[in-house]
Amino acid sequence: MGLYRDCLLPWAIDRALDRAECRELRQRATRGLHGTVLEVGFGSGLNLPHYPGEVRRIFAVDPATFGRRLAARRLAACSKPVEFIGLDGNSIALAADTVQCALSTWTLCTIPGLVGALHEIMRVLKPGGSFHFLEHGLSPDDGVARWQRRLDPLQKRLVGGCRLTVPIDDRLAEAGFAVERLETFYMKGPRINSYIYLGVARKAGLI
Ligand SMILES: C[S@@+](CC[C@H](N)C(=O)[O-])C[C@H]1O[C@@H](n2cnc3c(N)ncnc32)[C@H](O)[C@@H]1O
């Protein structure tokens, strides 16, 4: 599993998620980010070119250290400081109420113990802070969902723990986020892994 999981898979994900349709969605997901931002599942830094000028500093968390090597050119071109602060969204090395915003793209499907990680994101967000997400997940269409459930074990094995059946909005609510904006739609391609949840959730409290 070593070479496949550690190098080949991050490389393949970098290629697969760098197409025009994904870039357009990244642009929408990052809109409104500002101040200090935590990115959970930094991957190969494909969001870096989309961070708005109002972002001052980025904290990055991801277990796939090879992704940082793939991100080298994007990191060099980025005018904002990017600090790698850990490997797991379930344990974020920041004090409570530290960041104005958080971001995850195509990542929540992969994190084991997702609600725990969402609690961690909530903990480090300042009161009133926003969590921007762009994720694939469970389809509301019975026929698609049936295939998602069937193929979930295979997907999990082949794609680094990625699950097709995560109801992203429900998990956010379960963790105590108020989902403030949510768009759901299918991207182009096979419906089992293209049902998208794009939006912003908020931690309670005054900004
Ligand atoms: C499909 S990739 C998406 C990468 C990147 N966010 C993007 O949009 O291109 C999923 C990412 O989640 C990361 N990941 C897996 N488990 C994680 C965890 N427990 N905490 C944080 N990130 C995790 C993977 O290493 C991988 O980089």
PDBQT file of the ligand as one rigid body, heavy atoms in Angstrom, charges set to zero:
ROOT
HETATM    1  C1  LIG A 301      -9.381  13.972  -2.264  1.00  0.00    +0.000 C 
HETATM    2  S1  LIG A 301      -8.068  14.700  -1.400  1.00  0.00    +0.000 S 
HETATM    3  C2  LIG A 301      -8.445  16.438  -1.554  1.00  0.00    +0.000 C 
HETATM    4  C3  LIG A 301      -7.246  17.319  -1.394  1.00  0.00    +0.000 C 
HETATM    5  C4  LIG A 301      -7.512  18.825  -1.464  1.00  0.00    +0.000 C 
HETATM    6  N1  LIG A 301      -8.366  19.261  -0.377  1.00  0.00    +0.000 N 
HETATM    7  C5  LIG A 301      -8.095  19.243  -2.784  1.00  0.00    +0.000 C 
HETATM    8  O1  LIG A 301      -9.196  19.791  -2.801  1.00  0.00    +0.000 OA
HETATM    9  O2  LIG A 301      -7.428  19.061  -3.799  1.00  0.00    +0.000 OA
HETATM   10  C6  LIG A 301      -8.454  14.373   0.325  1.00  0.00    +0.000 C 
HETATM   11  C7  LIG A 301      -7.408  14.888   1.262  1.00  0.00    +0.000 C 
HETATM   12  O3  LIG A 301      -7.799  14.624   2.609  1.00  0.00    +0.000 OA
HETATM   13  C8  LIG A 301      -6.639  14.295   3.326  1.00  0.00    +0.000 C 
HETATM   14  N2  LIG A 301      -6.971  13.631   4.595  1.00  0.00    +0.000 N 
HETATM   15  C9  LIG A 301      -7.184  12.302   4.797  1.00  0.00    +0.000 A 
HETATM   16  N3  LIG A 301      -7.381  12.050   6.104  1.00  0.00    +0.000 NA
HETATM   17  C10 LIG A 301      -7.286  13.235   6.737  1.00  0.00    +0.000 A 
HETATM   18  C11 LIG A 301      -7.365  13.631   8.101  1.00  0.00    +0.000 A 
HETATM   19  N4  LIG A 301      -7.607  12.729   9.075  1.00  0.00    +0.000 N 
HETATM   20  N5  LIG A 301      -7.208  14.926   8.408  1.00  0.00    +0.000 NA
HETATM   21  C12 LIG A 301      -6.976  15.841   7.433  1.00  0.00    +0.000 A 
HETATM   22  N6  LIG A 301      -6.884  15.534   6.124  1.00  0.00    +0.000 NA
HETATM   23  C13 LIG A 301      -7.034  14.246   5.776  1.00  0.00    +0.000 A 
HETATM   24  C14 LIG A 301      -5.882  13.428   2.342  1.00  0.00    +0.000 C 
HETATM   25  O4  LIG A 301      -4.528  13.226   2.682  1.00  0.00    +0.000 OA
HETATM   26  C15 LIG A 301      -6.064  14.205   1.048  1.00  0.00    +0.000 C 
HETATM   27  O5  LIG A 301      -5.063  15.161   0.867  1.00  0.00    +0.000 OA
ENDROOT
TORSDOF 0
